[in-house]
Amino acid sequence: MKVLIADKFEESGLQGLQAIGCAVVYNPGLKDDALAEAIRDSGADVLVVRSTKVTGPMLQNGRLSLIVRAGAGYNTIDVKAASARGIYVSNCPGKNSIAVAELAFGLILSLDRRIPDNVAELRAGKWNKKEFGQARGLYGKTLGLIGLGQIGREMIKRAHAFGLNVIGWSRSLTPETAEELGIAFRQTILEVAHESDILSLHVALTPETRGMINADVFEVMRPGASFINTSRAEIVDQTALAQAVKTKDIRAGLDVFASEPATATGDFGDDIVSLPHVYGTHHIGASTDQAQEAIAAETVRIVREFKETGEVPNVVNLADNTPATHLLVVRHLDRPGVLAHVLNEIKRAQLNVQRMENIVFAGAEAAIARIELDGTLEPEAVDAIRNGNQDVLEVTLLTLK
């Protein structure tokens, strides 16, 4: 199996892939047309990327079977195009959780103590203890979390250590789970925003979350509250955020921006970082040695499982629901030719298989095939399956709800 790596990747990961028998092509500078050409000409089965964009046209040629995003998200990959070509897309969720939570708290502390401004003044040769000797402090304040995945849960641990009260919201959070986590449950984002001294965002970018932090959210925030985004810029209405900074004295700590350079270095022109009380970092939430080592190890695990079993851990683009309307259940002896017979009759009926599994019973004498179809089989076709092969024991056709 050949693996093409088109981003910076840890040496331990390169060695791990080679150790499991993969031929590795490591070219962290590949982008755009050069990446498309490499996918087409390298013969790679697996593509590994971090921040590099993978577009639909790149996938039109080549023999890729799997794309691994060596990180938590996968919004830089055209998942729809990959799905249309039967290419698995996988990622490494949770492996950077501690690193992102650490940076989020770095931004929280920086906003409270104005650490970047302190440093800038000292470097400019100015001593201004009168100005910077004032801070609110964190103890006893309320941290509101939007999103309670692994990063959000790492935030809880650190918040408790600082003596913060924590409230939270996520689509899956229940009062019972909130109690187990040691936080207060809130039913809506607006409730969390209204009660928080610090509002921190930890949700993935999806069609449902795009723009979810809007003017309504900033309207109910307390004047002078802090807003932290180490997630994705697209989740936040950037115009509404800038307005809140200007009119409500909202302090913002941002690791993500609406217009980030596509490369590791380059010009940056997002006006929001020029506003007072806005501190920015260079989208480095996951950029610690510890996090990158963990992500590299997870990438190796994903590729190894795929190579050895054909299954893909953390796959993100398999259908939860299919157009299937009927389930064909065939109990049969475990003999060659049985499934070919069944599938030939399905083909004759001009139906499409949406999902299929064949489970062998203990002793490998018999098996049961479960085949989801996008239409119904006529009784004659069911009879043909049942009676056309001596190794078929029973056939049942069920209507799916």
Sine and cosine of phi, psi and omega as CSV:
sin_phi,cos_phi,sin_psi,cos_psi,sin_omega,cos_omega
0.00,0.00,0.73,-0.68,-0.02,-1.00
-0.97,-0.25,0.73,-0.69,-0.03,-1.00
-0.88,-0.47,0.82,-0.57,0.08,-1.00
-0.98,-0.20,0.85,-0.52,-0.01,-1.00
-0.94,-0.35,0.89,-0.45,-0.14,-0.99
-0.93,-0.36,0.45,0.90,0.05,-1.00
-0.47,-0.88,0.22,-0.98,0.09,-1.00
-0.86,0.52,0.70,-0.71,-0.09,-1.00
-0.57,-0.82,0.59,-0.80,-0.08,-1.00
-0.90,0.43,0.57,-0.82,0.03,-1.00
-0.86,0.51,-0.60,0.80,0.02,-1.00
-0.88,0.47,-0.56,0.83,0.04,-1.00
-0.95,0.33,-0.65,0.76,0.06,-1.00
-0.87,0.49,-0.71,0.70,0.00,-1.00
-0.92,0.40,-0.60,0.80,0.01,-1.00
-0.90,0.43,-0.66,0.75,0.03,-1.00
-0.91,0.41,-0.65,0.76,0.03,-1.00
-0.92,0.39,-0.58,0.81,-0.02,-1.00
-0.91,0.42,-0.46,0.89,0.01,-1.00
-1.00,-0.06,0.20,0.98,0.13,-0.99
1.00,-0.03,0.30,0.95,0.02,-1.00
-1.00,0.00,0.60,-0.80,0.20,-0.98
-1.00,0.06,0.86,-0.51,-0.13,-0.99
-0.95,-0.31,0.80,-0.61,0.15,-0.99
-0.95,-0.33,0.93,-0.36,-0.09,-1.00
-0.95,-0.31,0.94,-0.33,0.02,-1.00
-0.64,-0.77,0.99,0.13,-0.12,-0.99
-0.93,0.36,-0.12,0.99,0.00,-1.00
-1.00,-0.07,0.04,1.00,-0.07,-1.00
-0.93,0.36,0.76,-0.65,0.04,-1.00
-0.52,-0.86,0.42,-0.91,0.21,-0.98
0.77,0.64,-0.83,-0.56,-0.09,-1.00
-0.89,0.46,-0.58,0.81,0.01,-1.00
-0.90,0.43,-0.62,0.79,0.04,-1.00
-0.93,0.36,-0.68,0.73,0.03,-1.00
-0.85,0.52,-0.66,0.75,0.01,-1.00
-0.91,0.41,-0.65,0.76,0.00,-1.00
-0.92,0.40,-0.64,0.77,0.05,-1.00
-0.88,0.47,-0.65,0.76,-0.04,-1.00
-0.94,0.34,-0.65,0.76,-0.20,-0.98
-0.98,-0.20,-0.29,0.96,-0.12,-0.99
-0.98,0.18,-0.35,0.94,-0.08,-1.00
0.96,0.27,0.33,0.94,-0.05,-1.00
-0.93,0.36,0.65,-0.76,0.11,-0.99
-1.00,0.00,-0.50,0.87,-0.10,-1.00
-0.77,-0.63,0.69,-0.73,0.11,-0.99
-0.90,-0.43,0.76,-0.65,0.05,-1.00
-0.91,-0.42,0.80,-0.60,0.03,-1.00
-0.69,-0.72,0.32,-0.95,0.14,-0.99
-0.91,-0.41,-0.99,0.12,-0.02,-1.00
-0.99,-0.13,-0.21,0.98,-0.02,-1.00
-0.89,0.46,0.71,-0.70,0.01,-1.00
-0.98,0.19,0.67,-0.74,0.07,-1.00
-0.89,-0.46,0.94,-0.35,-0.10,-1.00
-0.99,-0.16,0.26,-0.97,0.02,-1.00
-0.83,0.55,-0.75,0.66,0.00,-1.00
-0.85,0.52,-0.50,0.87,0.03,-1.00
-0.89,0.46,-0.44,0.90,-0.12,-0.99
-1.00,-0.07,0.03,1.00,-0.06,-1.00
-0.94,0.34,-0.40,0.92,-0.01,-1.00
-0.79,-0.61,0.20,-0.98,-0.02,-1.00
0.99,-0.11,-0.10,-0.99,-0.10,-0.99
-0.78,-0.62,0.46,0.89,-0.02,-1.00
-0.85,0.53,0.67,-0.75,0.13,-0.99
-0.91,-0.42,-0.35,0.94,-0.10,-0.99
-0.51,-0.86,0.70,-0.72,0.17,-0.99
-0.89,-0.46,0.80,-0.60,0.03,-1.00
-0.93,-0.36,0.86,-0.52,0.14,-0.99
-1.00,0.05,0.93,-0.36,-0.03,-1.00
-0.98,0.21,0.93,0.37,-0.03,-1.00
0.06,-1.00,-0.12,-0.99,-0.13,-0.99
-1.00,0.09,-0.63,0.77,-0.06,-1.00
-1.00,-0.03,-0.03,-1.00,0.08,-1.00
-0.48,-0.88,0.41,0.91,-0.03,-1.00
-0.95,0.30,-0.20,0.98,0.05,-1.00
-1.00,0.08,-0.02,1.00,-0.02,-1.00
-0.93,-0.37,0.71,-0.70,0.07,-1.00
-0.97,0.23,1.00,0.06,-0.09,-1.00
-0.91,0.42,-0.61,0.79,0.00,-1.00
-0.87,0.49,-0.70,0.71,0.02,-1.00
-0.91,0.41,-0.64,0.77,0.04,-1.00
-0.89,0.46,-0.68,0.73,0.01,-1.00
-0.89,0.46,-0.63,0.77,-0.02,-1.00
-0.90,0.43,-0.40,0.92,0.02,-1.00
-0.97,-0.25,0.14,0.99,0.05,-1.00
0.94,0.34,0.52,0.85,0.01,-1.00
-0.98,-0.21,0.84,-0.55,0.06,-1.00
-0.90,0.43,0.59,-0.81,0.17,-0.98
-0.84,-0.54,0.79,-0.62,-0.03,-1.00
-0.74,-0.67,0.29,-0.96,0.05,-1.00
-0.59,-0.81,-0.10,-1.00,-0.09,-1.00
-0.83,-0.55,0.93,0.36,-0.09,-1.00
-0.93,0.37,0.59,-0.81,0.14,-0.99
1.00,0.10,-0.23,0.97,-0.08,-1.00
-0.97,0.24,-0.31,0.95,0.04,-1.00
-0.95,-0.31,0.23,0.97,-0.13,-0.99
-0.86,0.51,-0.72,0.69,-0.03,-1.00
-0.90,0.43,-0.69,0.73,-0.03,-1.00
-0.88,0.48,-0.69,0.72,-0.02,-1.00
-0.92,0.40,-0.67,0.74,0.03,-1.00
-0.89,0.45,-0.62,0.79,0.04,-1.00
-0.89,0.46,-0.69,0.73,0.02,-1.00
-0.92,0.40,-0.65,0.76,0.02,-1.00
-0.84,0.54,-0.67,0.74,0.02,-1.00
-0.96,0.29,-0.49,0.87,0.13,-0.99
-0.88,0.48,-0.65,0.76,0.04,-1.00
-0.93,0.37,-0.64,0.77,0.03,-1.00
-0.87,0.50,-0.75,0.66,0.01,-1.00
-0.91,0.42,-0.62,0.79,0.00,-1.00
-0.90,0.44,-0.65,0.76,0.01,-1.00
-0.92,0.39,-0.64,0.77,-0.03,-1.00
-0.94,0.34,-0.68,0.73,-0.06,-1.00
-0.99,-0.16,-0.01,1.00,0.00,-1.00
0.79,0.62,0.73,0.68,-0.09,-1.00
-0.88,0.48,-0.71,0.70,0.01,-1.00
-0.86,0.51,-0.62,0.78,0.01,-1.00
-0.93,0.36,-0.61,0.79,0.10,-0.99
-0.83,0.56,-0.77,0.64,-0.05,-1.00
-0.88,0.47,-0.70,0.71,-0.03,-1.00
-0.88,0.48,-0.66,0.75,-0.01,-1.00
-0.91,0.41,-0.69,0.72,0.01,-1.00
-0.90,0.44,-0.66,0.76,0.01,-1.00
-0.91,0.41,-0.45,0.89,0.05,-1.00
-1.00,0.09,0.06,1.00,0.04,-1.00
0.99,0.15,0.40,0.92,-0.04,-1.00
-0.91,-0.41,0.70,-0.72,0.08,-1.00
-0.93,-0.35,0.87,-0.50,-0.09,-1.00
-0.62,-0.79,0.88,0.47,0.01,-1.00
-0.89,0.45,-0.51,0.86,0.02,-1.00
-0.86,0.51,-0.67,0.74,-0.01,-1.00
-0.97,0.25,-0.73,0.69,-0.15,-0.99
-1.00,-0.04,-0.03,1.00,0.04,-1.00
-0.99,0.12,0.38,0.92,0.02,-1.00
-0.82,-0.58,0.80,-0.60,0.05,-1.00
-0.44,-0.90,0.43,-0.90,-0.03,-1.00
-0.98,0.19,-0.61,0.79,-0.09,-1.00
1.00,0.03,0.41,-0.91,-0.06,-1.00
-0.99,-0.17,-0.49,0.87,-0.13,-0.99
-0.83,0.55,0.77,-0.64,0.06,-1.00
0.99,0.13,-0.10,1.00,0.04,-1.00
-0.98,0.20,0.16,-0.99,-0.04,-1.00
-0.94,-0.34,0.84,-0.55,0.09,-1.00
-0.99,-0.16,0.84,-0.55,0.07,-1.00
-0.97,-0.23,0.78,-0.62,-0.02,-1.00
-0.93,-0.36,0.80,-0.60,0.13,-0.99
-0.97,-0.24,0.96,-0.27,-0.11,-0.99
0.97,-0.25,0.84,-0.54,-0.04,-1.00
-0.82,-0.57,0.69,0.73,0.17,-0.99
-0.98,0.22,-0.41,-0.91,-0.10,-0.99
-0.92,0.40,-0.59,0.81,0.03,-1.00
-0.93,0.37,-0.71,0.71,0.04,-1.00
-0.84,0.54,-0.61,0.79,-0.01,-1.00
-0.95,0.31,-0.53,0.85,0.11,-0.99
-0.93,0.37,-0.54,0.84,0.07,-1.00
-0.89,0.46,-0.63,0.78,-0.01,-1.00
-0.86,0.51,-0.72,0.69,-0.02,-1.00
-0.84,0.54,-0.72,0.69,-0.05,-1.00
-0.95,0.31,-0.58,0.82,0.02,-1.00
-0.89,0.45,-0.68,0.73,0.01,-1.00
-0.89,0.45,-0.60,0.80,0.02,-1.00
-0.90,0.43,-0.50,0.87,0.02,-1.00
-1.00,0.03,0.01,1.00,0.02,-1.00
0.98,0.21,0.39,0.92,0.04,-1.00
-1.00,0.09,0.58,-0.82,0.23,-0.97
-0.99,0.13,0.62,-0.78,-0.08,-1.00
-0.83,-0.56,0.75,-0.66,0.16,-0.99
-0.84,-0.55,0.38,-0.92,-0.07,-1.00
-0.39,-0.92,0.33,-0.94,0.09,-1.00
-0.62,-0.79,0.65,-0.76,0.28,-0.96
-0.42,-0.91,0.28,-0.96,-0.03,-1.00
-0.88,0.48,-0.51,0.86,-0.08,-1.00
-0.99,-0.17,-0.08,1.00,-0.07,-1.00
-0.95,0.30,0.72,-0.69,0.09,-1.00
-0.90,-0.44,0.33,-0.95,0.06,-1.00
-0.84,0.54,-0.57,0.82,-0.02,-1.00
-0.93,0.38,-0.70,0.72,0.03,-1.00
-0.92,0.40,-0.64,0.77,0.03,-1.00
-0.86,0.51,-0.67,0.74,0.01,-1.00
-0.89,0.45,-0.64,0.76,0.04,-1.00
-0.89,0.45,-0.57,0.82,-0.01,-1.00
-0.99,0.16,-0.18,0.98,0.00,-1.00
0.98,0.18,0.50,0.86,0.02,-1.00
-0.79,-0.62,0.16,-0.99,0.04,-1.00
-1.00,-0.10,0.72,-0.70,-0.02,-1.00
-0.99,0.14,0.69,-0.72,0.13,-0.99
-0.78,-0.62,0.59,-0.81,-0.13,-0.99
-0.99,0.14,-0.38,0.92,-0.07,-1.00
-0.68,-0.73,0.35,-0.94,0.09,-1.00
-0.89,0.46,-0.63,0.77,-0.03,-1.00
-0.88,0.47,-0.63,0.78,0.04,-1.00
-0.88,0.47,-0.70,0.72,0.01,-1.00
-0.89,0.46,-0.72,0.69,-0.04,-1.00
-0.88,0.48,-0.64,0.77,-0.06,-1.00
-0.92,0.39,-0.56,0.83,-0.11,-0.99
-1.00,-0.09,-0.09,1.00,-0.17,-0.98
-1.00,-0.07,0.64,-0.77,0.23,-0.97
-0.99,0.10,-0.48,0.88,0.04,-1.00
-0.72,-0.70,0.81,-0.59,0.02,-1.00
-0.92,-0.40,0.86,-0.51,-0.08,-1.00
-0.84,-0.54,0.72,-0.69,-0.16,-0.99
-0.97,-0.24,0.79,-0.61,-0.06,-1.00
-0.58,-0.82,0.85,0.53,0.06,-1.00
-0.83,-0.55,0.41,-0.91,0.04,-1.00
-0.98,0.20,0.42,-0.91,0.06,-1.00
-0.99,0.15,0.89,-0.46,0.07,-1.00
-0.68,-0.73,0.18,-0.98,0.09,-1.00
-0.82,0.57,-0.53,0.85,-0.03,-1.00
-0.97,0.23,-0.51,0.86,-0.05,-1.00
-1.00,-0.07,-0.23,0.97,-0.01,-1.00
-0.85,0.52,0.85,-0.53,0.03,-1.00
0.96,0.30,0.25,0.97,-0.08,-1.00
-0.93,0.36,-0.47,0.88,0.06,-1.00
-1.00,-0.05,0.99,-0.12,-0.18,-0.98
-0.87,-0.49,-0.20,-0.98,-0.03,-1.00
-0.86,0.51,-0.56,0.83,0.02,-1.00
-0.88,0.47,-0.62,0.78,0.00,-1.00
-0.93,0.38,-0.74,0.67,-0.01,-1.00
-0.92,0.38,-0.46,0.89,0.01,-1.00
-0.89,0.45,-0.60,0.80,-0.07,-1.00
-1.00,-0.02,-0.12,0.99,0.03,-1.00
-0.93,0.38,0.48,-0.88,0.02,-1.00
-0.94,0.33,0.66,-0.75,0.09,-1.00
-0.83,0.56,0.73,-0.68,0.02,-1.00
0.99,0.10,0.01,1.00,0.02,-1.00
-0.94,0.34,0.29,-0.96,0.02,-1.00
-0.97,-0.23,0.60,-0.80,0.05,-1.00
-0.82,-0.57,0.80,-0.61,-0.05,-1.00
-0.88,-0.48,0.78,-0.63,0.08,-1.00
-0.76,-0.65,0.97,-0.26,0.13,-0.99
-0.92,-0.40,0.35,0.94,-0.08,-1.00
-0.98,-0.18,-1.00,-0.09,0.06,-1.00
-0.60,-0.80,0.64,-0.77,-0.03,-1.00
-0.90,0.43,-0.55,0.84,-0.09,-1.00
-0.93,0.38,-0.24,0.97,0.04,-1.00
-0.96,0.27,-0.31,0.95,-0.10,-1.00
-0.92,-0.38,0.70,-0.71,0.17,-0.99
-0.95,0.33,0.97,-0.26,-0.14,-0.99
-0.92,0.40,-0.57,0.82,0.04,-1.00
-0.90,0.43,-0.67,0.74,0.02,-1.00
-0.91,0.41,-0.61,0.80,0.03,-1.00
-0.90,0.43,-0.73,0.68,0.00,-1.00
-0.87,0.49,-0.63,0.78,0.02,-1.00
-0.91,0.42,-0.63,0.77,0.01,-1.00
-0.92,0.40,-0.61,0.79,0.05,-1.00
-0.89,0.46,-0.65,0.76,-0.06,-1.00
-0.97,0.26,-0.62,0.78,-0.17,-0.99
-0.97,-0.24,-0.37,0.93,-0.05,-1.00
-0.88,-0.47,0.12,0.99,0.01,-1.00
0.87,0.50,0.50,0.87,0.06,-1.00
-0.92,0.40,0.73,-0.68,0.07,-1.00
-0.99,-0.11,0.75,-0.66,-0.09,-1.00
-0.84,-0.54,0.76,-0.65,0.14,-0.99
-0.91,-0.41,0.91,-0.41,-0.17,-0.98
-0.83,-0.56,0.74,-0.67,0.13,-0.99
-0.95,-0.32,-0.08,1.00,-0.07,-1.00
-0.71,-0.70,0.52,-0.85,-0.11,-0.99
-0.63,-0.77,0.38,-0.93,-0.08,-1.00
-0.91,0.41,-0.55,0.83,-0.04,-1.00
-0.77,-0.64,1.00,0.10,0.01,-1.00
-1.00,-0.06,0.58,-0.81,0.10,-1.00
-0.85,0.53,0.55,-0.83,-0.01,-1.00
-0.97,0.23,-0.25,0.97,-0.03,-1.00
-0.93,-0.38,0.18,-0.98,-0.07,-1.00
-0.92,0.38,-0.45,0.90,0.05,-1.00
-0.74,-0.67,0.46,-0.89,0.01,-1.00
0.33,-0.94,0.02,-1.00,0.04,-1.00
-0.96,0.28,0.52,-0.85,-0.02,-1.00
-0.71,-0.70,0.78,-0.63,-0.11,-0.99
-0.73,-0.68,0.51,0.86,0.03,-1.00
-0.98,0.20,0.88,-0.48,-0.10,-1.00
-0.91,0.42,-0.33,0.94,-0.11,-0.99
-0.89,0.45,-0.48,0.88,-0.05,-1.00
-0.96,0.27,-0.19,0.98,0.03,-1.00
-1.00,0.05,-0.12,0.99,-0.01,-1.00
-0.97,0.24,0.52,-0.85,0.06,-1.00
-0.91,0.43,0.54,-0.84,0.02,-1.00
0.93,0.38,0.34,0.94,0.13,-0.99
-0.91,-0.42,0.87,-0.50,0.08,-1.00
-0.93,-0.38,0.74,-0.67,-0.02,-1.00
-0.83,-0.56,0.50,-0.87,0.16,-0.99
-0.82,-0.57,0.16,-0.99,-0.26,-0.97
-1.00,-0.05,0.75,0.66,-0.04,-1.00
0.77,0.64,0.85,0.52,-0.10,-0.99
-0.89,-0.46,0.29,0.96,-0.09,-1.00
-0.79,0.61,-0.65,0.76,-0.05,-1.00
-1.00,-0.07,0.06,1.00,-0.19,-0.98
-1.00,-0.01,0.90,0.43,0.22,-0.98
-0.86,-0.51,0.42,-0.91,0.02,-1.00
-0.85,0.53,-0.65,0.76,-0.02,-1.00
-0.88,0.48,-0.73,0.69,-0.03,-1.00
-0.91,0.42,-0.69,0.73,-0.04,-1.00
-0.93,0.38,-0.56,0.83,0.09,-1.00
-0.90,0.44,-0.67,0.74,0.01,-1.00
-0.91,0.40,-0.65,0.76,0.02,-1.00
-0.92,0.40,-0.65,0.76,0.03,-1.00
-0.88,0.48,-0.68,0.73,0.02,-1.00
-0.90,0.44,-0.63,0.78,0.02,-1.00
-0.93,0.37,-0.62,0.79,0.06,-1.00
-0.87,0.49,-0.70,0.72,0.04,-1.00
-0.87,0.49,-0.67,0.74,0.02,-1.00
-0.88,0.48,-0.69,0.72,0.00,-1.00
-0.88,0.48,-0.74,0.67,-0.03,-1.00
-0.91,0.42,-0.65,0.76,0.01,-1.00
-0.88,0.47,-0.72,0.69,0.01,-1.00
-0.88,0.48,-0.66,0.75,0.02,-1.00
-0.91,0.42,-0.67,0.74,-0.02,-1.00
-0.92,0.40,-0.63,0.78,-0.12,-0.99
-1.00,-0.02,-0.47,0.88,-0.10,-1.00
-0.83,-0.56,-0.26,0.97,-0.08,-1.00
0.99,0.14,-0.07,1.00,0.02,-1.00
-0.99,-0.12,0.48,-0.88,-0.09,-1.00
-0.87,-0.50,0.94,-0.35,0.10,-1.00
-0.90,0.44,0.54,-0.84,0.09,-1.00
0.88,0.47,0.37,0.93,-0.01,-1.00
-0.88,0.47,0.66,-0.75,-0.10,-0.99
-0.92,-0.39,-0.09,1.00,-0.14,-0.99
-0.82,-0.57,0.47,0.88,0.18,-0.98
-1.00,0.02,0.58,-0.82,-0.08,-1.00
-0.94,0.33,0.76,-0.65,0.15,-0.99
-0.96,0.28,-0.61,0.79,0.02,-1.00
-0.77,-0.64,0.59,-0.81,0.01,-1.00
-0.86,-0.52,0.17,-0.99,0.06,-1.00
-0.96,0.28,0.14,0.99,-0.06,-1.00
-0.87,0.49,0.68,-0.74,0.04,-1.00
-0.90,-0.44,-0.33,0.94,-0.05,-1.00
-0.66,-0.75,0.48,-0.88,0.02,-1.00
-0.88,-0.48,0.87,-0.50,0.07,-1.00
-0.99,-0.12,0.84,-0.54,-0.01,-1.00
-0.92,-0.40,0.87,-0.49,-0.05,-1.00
-0.86,-0.51,0.92,-0.39,0.11,-0.99
-1.00,-0.03,0.78,-0.63,-0.15,-0.99
-0.48,-0.88,0.31,-0.95,0.15,-0.99
-0.95,0.31,0.55,-0.83,-0.06,-1.00
-0.99,0.15,0.98,0.18,-0.07,-1.00
-0.78,-0.63,0.46,-0.89,0.05,-1.00
-0.89,0.46,0.59,-0.81,0.12,-0.99
1.00,-0.07,-0.23,0.97,-0.05,-1.00
-0.92,0.40,-0.78,0.62,-0.03,-1.00
-0.91,0.41,-0.57,0.82,0.06,-1.00
-0.88,0.47,-0.65,0.76,0.05,-1.00
-0.88,0.47,-0.73,0.68,-0.03,-1.00
-0.89,0.46,-0.74,0.68,-0.04,-1.00
-0.92,0.39,-0.52,0.85,0.04,-1.00
-0.91,0.42,-0.62,0.78,0.04,-1.00
-0.94,0.35,-0.59,0.81,0.07,-1.00
-0.90,0.43,-0.66,0.75,0.05,-1.00
-0.89,0.45,-0.67,0.74,0.01,-1.00
-0.87,0.50,-0.53,0.85,0.02,-1.00
-0.99,0.13,-0.01,1.00,0.02,-1.00
0.85,0.52,0.67,0.75,0.09,-1.00
-0.95,-0.32,0.36,-0.93,-0.02,-1.00
-0.93,-0.37,0.69,-0.72,0.07,-1.00
-0.99,0.15,0.84,-0.54,0.01,-1.00
-1.00,-0.05,-0.55,0.84,0.01,-1.00
-0.36,-0.93,0.57,-0.82,-0.08,-1.00
-0.48,-0.88,0.62,-0.78,0.13,-0.99
-0.57,-0.82,0.53,-0.85,0.03,-1.00
-0.78,-0.62,0.91,-0.41,-0.12,-0.99
-0.95,-0.31,0.81,-0.58,-0.02,-1.00
-1.00,-0.08,0.73,-0.69,0.03,-1.00
-0.98,0.20,0.29,-0.96,0.03,-1.00
-0.82,0.58,0.68,-0.73,-0.02,-1.00
1.00,-0.06,-0.21,0.98,0.05,-1.00
0.83,0.55,0.56,0.83,0.08,-1.00
-0.99,-0.11,-0.54,0.84,-0.06,-1.00
-0.68,-0.73,0.29,-0.96,-0.02,-1.00
-0.49,-0.87,0.21,-0.98,0.06,-1.00
-0.72,-0.70,0.79,-0.62,0.02,-1.00
-0.97,-0.23,0.73,-0.69,0.04,-1.00
-0.87,-0.49,0.91,-0.42,-0.15,-0.99
-0.82,-0.57,0.90,-0.44,0.03,-1.00
-1.00,0.05,0.76,-0.65,-0.08,-1.00
-0.88,-0.48,0.46,-0.89,0.00,-1.00
-1.00,0.00,0.32,0.95,0.07,-1.00
-0.15,-0.99,-0.02,-1.00,-0.05,-1.00
-0.99,-0.17,0.53,-0.85,0.11,-0.99
-1.00,0.03,0.68,-0.73,0.10,-0.99
-0.93,0.36,0.42,-0.91,-0.01,-1.00
-0.82,0.58,-0.57,0.82,0.00,-1.00
-0.90,0.44,-0.61,0.80,0.01,-1.00
-0.94,0.35,-0.62,0.78,0.06,-1.00
-0.89,0.46,-0.67,0.74,0.03,-1.00
-0.90,0.44,-0.61,0.79,0.01,-1.00
-0.91,0.42,-0.61,0.79,0.06,-1.00
-0.92,0.39,-0.69,0.73,-0.07,-1.00
-0.93,0.37,-0.66,0.75,-0.17,-0.99
-0.97,-0.24,-0.14,0.99,-0.11,-0.99
-1.00,0.04,-0.04,1.00,0.01,-1.00
-0.55,-0.83,0.80,-0.60,-0.11,-0.99
-0.93,0.38,-0.28,0.96,-0.02,-1.00
-1.00,0.00,-0.03,1.00,0.09,-1.00
-0.99,0.14,0.81,-0.58,-0.05,-1.00
-0.99,-0.11,-0.65,0.76,-0.01,-1.00
-0.36,-0.93,0.49,-0.87,-0.01,-1.00
-0.73,-0.69,0.74,-0.67,0.06,-1.00
-0.74,-0.67,0.68,-0.73,0.07,-1.00
-0.90,-0.44,0.86,-0.51,-0.05,-1.00
-0.91,-0.41,0.53,-0.85,0.11,-0.99
-1.00,-0.04,0.79,-0.61,-0.01,-1.00
-0.99,0.12,0.55,-0.84,0.02,-1.00
-0.98,0.21,0.00,0.00,0.00,0.00
